[in-house]
Amino acid sequence: MDEESKNSSIEQKKKDHESETAFQKDRDKDKNPNTQR
């Protein structure tokens, strides 16, 4: 795999992870409205 595709695939993974984390936080917030984040 060349550098270009390796880097873009890493970026993609990072983006996926970030949106995943944001999603988790939103879900937790919905579950516990009293929890301060």
ROSE-4610 file (N, C-alpha, C; in Angstrom, 1 decimal, always signed):
// ROSE-4610
residu = [M/M/M/D/D/D/E/E/E/E/E/E/S/S/S/K/K/K/N/N/N/S/S/S/S/S/S/I/I/I/E/E/E/Q/Q/Q/K/K/K/K/K/K/K/K/K/D/D/D/H/H/H/E/E/E/S/S/S/E/E/E/T/T/T/A/A/A/F/F/F/Q/Q/Q/K/K/K/D/D/D/R/R/R/D/D/D/K/K/K/D/D/D/K/K/K/N/N/N/P/P/P/N/N/N/T/T/T/Q/Q/Q/R/R/R]
num = [1/1/1/2/2/2/3/3/3/4/4/4/5/5/5/6/6/6/7/7/7/8/8/8/9/9/9/10/10/10/11/11/11/12/12/12/13/13/13/14/14/14/15/15/15/16/16/16/17/17/17/18/18/18/19/19/19/20/20/20/21/21/21/22/22/22/23/23/23/24/24/24/25/25/25/26/26/26/27/27/27/28/28/28/29/29/29/30/30/30/31/31/31/32/32/32/33/33/33/34/34/34/35/35/35/36/36/36/37/37/37]
x = [+0.9/+0.0/+0.9/+0.6/+1.4/+1.1/+1.9/+1.8/+0.4/+0.0/-1.2/-2.4/-2.6/-3.8/-3.7/-2.4/-2.3/-2.7/-2.3/-2.7/-4.2/-4.8/-6.2/-7.0/-6.5/-7.2/-7.1/-6.0/-5.8/-6.7/-6.8/-7.7/-9.1/-9.5/-10.9/-11.2/-10.2/-10.4/-10.6/-9.8/-9.9/-11.2/-11.7/-13.0/-14.1/-14.0/-15.0/-15.0/-13.8/-13.7/-14.3/-14.0/-14.5/-16.0/-16.6/-18.1/-18.7/-18.0/-18.5/-18.5/-17.4/-17.3/-18.4/-18.6/-19.6/-21.0/-21.2/-22.5/-22.7/-21.6/-21.7/-22.0/-21.4/-21.6/-23.1/-23.6/-25.0/-25.9/-25.6/-26.5/-26.5/-25.3/-25.1/-25.9/-25.8/-26.4/-27.9/-28.4/-29.9/-30.3/-29.4/-29.8/-29.8/-28.7/-28.6/-28.6/-29.8/-29.9/-29.2/-29.1/-28.5/-27.0/-26.4/-24.9/-24.3/-23.4/-22.7/-21.5/-21.3/-20.2/-19.3]
y = [-1.2/+0.0/+1.2/+2.2/+3.4/+4.4/+5.4/+6.3/+7.0/+7.4/+8.2/+7.4/+6.2/+5.5/+5.1/+4.8/+4.5/+5.7/+6.9/+8.1/+8.3/+8.2/+8.5/+7.5/+6.2/+5.2/+5.5/+6.0/+6.4/+7.5/+8.5/+9.6/+9.1/+8.3/+7.7/+7.0/+6.2/+5.5/+6.5/+7.6/+8.6/+9.3/+9.6/+10.2/+9.3/+8.0/+7.1/+7.0/+7.0/+6.8/+8.1/+9.3/+10.5/+10.5/+10.2/+10.2/+9.2/+8.0/+7.0/+7.5/+8.1/+8.7/+9.7/+10.6/+11.6/+11.0/+9.9/+9.2/+8.6/+8.0/+7.4/+8.4/+9.6/+10.6/+11.1/+11.3/+11.7/+10.7/+9.4/+8.4/+8.4/+8.5/+8.5/+9.7/+10.8/+12.0/+11.8/+11.2/+10.9/+10.0/+9.0/+8.1/+8.8/+9.6/+10.3/+11.8/+12.4/+13.8/+14.6/+14.0/+14.7/+14.7/+13.9/+13.8/+15.0/+15.6/+16.8/+16.3/+16.7/+16.2/+17.4]
z = [+0.0/+0.0/+0.0/-0.8/-0.9/+0.2/+0.4/+1.6/+1.5/+0.3/+0.1/+0.7/+0.2/+0.7/+2.2/+2.6/+4.0/+4.9/+4.5/+5.3/+5.3/+4.1/+4.0/+4.8/+4.8/+5.6/+7.1/+7.5/+8.9/+9.3/+8.4/+8.6/+8.8/+7.9/+7.9/+9.2/+9.7/+11.0/+12.1/+12.0/+13.1/+13.1/+11.9/+11.8/+12.3/+11.9/+12.4/+13.9/+14.4/+15.9/+16.6/+16.0/+16.6/+16.6/+15.5/+15.4/+16.3/+16.4/+17.3/+18.7/+19.1/+20.5/+20.8/+19.8/+20.0/+20.1/+19.3/+19.4/+20.8/+21.3/+22.6/+23.7/+23.6/+24.6/+24.5/+23.3/+23.2/+23.8/+23.5/+24.0/+25.6/+26.1/+27.6/+28.2/+27.5/+28.0/+28.0/+26.9/+26.9/+28.0/+28.3/+29.4/+30.8/+31.0/+32.3/+32.1/+32.0/+31.8/+32.9/+34.1/+35.2/+35.2/+34.4/+34.3/+33.7/+34.3/+33.7/+33.0/+31.7/+31.0/+30.6]
